[in-house]
Amino acid sequence: MSAEDLEKYETDMELALYREYRDVVGLFTHVVETERRFYLANEVDVQVRTGSGETWFEVTMSDAWVWDVYRPARFVKNVRVITFKDVNVEELAKSDLEIPKGGGFPS
């Protein structure tokens, strides 16, 4: 496999991951960023822990999706992350462009 073939494969994988993200983002209520991963989740709890003069974060998520191109199963029931770095949690805004119930358009 040439370097060009490998680059094309990685580009195709990243595009497929982006498309999957686009398809599933509406199923989740929160975005969580850590130094290593990006998650979509419906339940998020962040606890600040201290000990031995250090501070860290314990993040637990339920009903999550993991942005990881090399992971074969991205849907995860429960996730627990321990990190000494920043954690960003954002609540997703629901789109104003939802399809009306019943499939019809308002008159």
C-alpha positions in Angstrom: 0.0 0.0 0.0 1.5 3.3 -1.0 1.5 6.5 1.1 -1.0 8.0 -1.3 -3.3 4.9 -0.8 -3.0 5.2 2.9 -3.8 8.9 2.8 -6.9 8.3 0.7 -8.1 5.6 3.0 -7.7 7.8 6.1 -9.5 10.7 4.3 -12.4 8.3 3.4 -12.6 7.1 7.0 -12.7 10.6 8.3 -15.4 11.6 5.8 -17.5 8.5 6.8 -17.1 9.4 10.5 -18.2 13.0 9.8 -21.3 11.7 8.0 -22.1 9.4 10.9 -21.7 12.3 13.3 -24.1 14.4 11.1 -26.6 11.6 11.2 -26.6 10.9 14.9 -26.0 14.4 16.5 -29.7 15.0 16.7 -30.1 12.0 19.0 -28.0 13.6 21.8 -28.4 16.5 24.2 -24.7 17.2 25.1 -21.3 17.5 23.5 -18.3 16.6 25.7 -14.7 17.4 24.8 -11.7 16.0 26.7 -8.0 16.2 25.7 -8.3 12.8 24.0 -11.8 12.4 22.7 -15.0 14.1 21.6 -18.3 12.6 22.7 -22.0 13.1 22.2 -24.1 12.0 25.2 -27.6 12.3 26.7 -26.4 12.2 30.4 -23.3 13.9 31.6 -21.9 14.3 35.2 -18.6 16.1 35.9 -17.1 15.8 39.4 -14.0 17.8 40.4 -11.7 15.7 42.6 -8.7 16.8 44.7 -6.0 14.9 46.5 -2.3 14.9 47.1 -2.2 18.6 46.0 -3.7 17.7 42.5 -7.0 18.4 40.9 -8.7 16.1 38.3 -12.0 15.6 36.7 -14.1 12.5 36.7 -16.6 12.6 33.9 -19.4 10.0 33.5 -21.6 9.8 30.5 -24.5 7.6 29.6 -26.0 6.8 26.2 -22.9 8.1 24.3 -21.3 8.2 20.9 -17.5 8.5 20.6 -15.7 10.4 17.8 -13.0 7.9 17.0 -12.2 6.9 13.4 -10.5 3.7 14.5 -13.2 2.4 16.9 -15.5 -0.1 15.2 -18.4 0.4 17.7 -18.9 4.1 18.5 -22.2 3.8 20.5 -21.4 3.3 24.2 -23.8 2.7 27.0 -21.6 4.1 29.8 -18.3 6.1 29.7 -16.1 7.1 32.6 -13.2 9.5 31.9 -10.6 10.6 34.4 -8.5 13.6 33.3 -6.2 16.2 34.7 -6.9 18.4 31.7 -9.8 20.7 30.8 -13.3 19.3 30.1 -15.8 21.1 28.0 -19.5 20.2 28.3 -22.1 22.0 26.1 -25.8 21.4 25.8 -26.9 21.1 22.2 -29.7 23.4 21.0 -32.5 21.6 19.2 -32.9 22.7 15.6 -35.7 25.1 14.7 -36.0 23.2 11.5 -37.8 20.1 12.8 -40.1 18.2 10.5 -43.7 18.7 11.6 -45.4 15.7 13.2 -47.7 14.0 10.7 -45.3 14.8 7.9 -47.3 17.7 6.5 -46.3 21.3 6.0 -48.1 24.1 7.8 -50.5 26.1 5.6 
